[in-house]
Amino acid sequence: MTCEACTQAEVNPRTGLYRIGCAECSARMLAHSPEFAESAARQTLTQPYKAALAVALVPGERIEQTHQRVRAWDRRIRGLLSPAVAAGLRLDPFCDPEEA
């Protein structure tokens, strides 16, 4: 984890505390977003969600990597992954962003 908000999210992934500029906080915030929810419902990376992902990119990261971080937080928030599993899990995106 990278900041105090992330430290709190380690214990409670549903915390409403975020730090601007923190990549993990951005990913966790996106996991709560309507853009992510719509993409999940449609099982594709929608244009609004891709735009949100582009804002949350960290240097050297690709959109699909950011999406994987968002998906990991989504699963943590919903209680599907333990913190240890979430830290090392590679999640497949809904689809290949090049195809969407």
Order of alpha helices (4+ residues) and beta strands (2+ residues): alpha-alpha-alpha-alpha-alpha-alpha
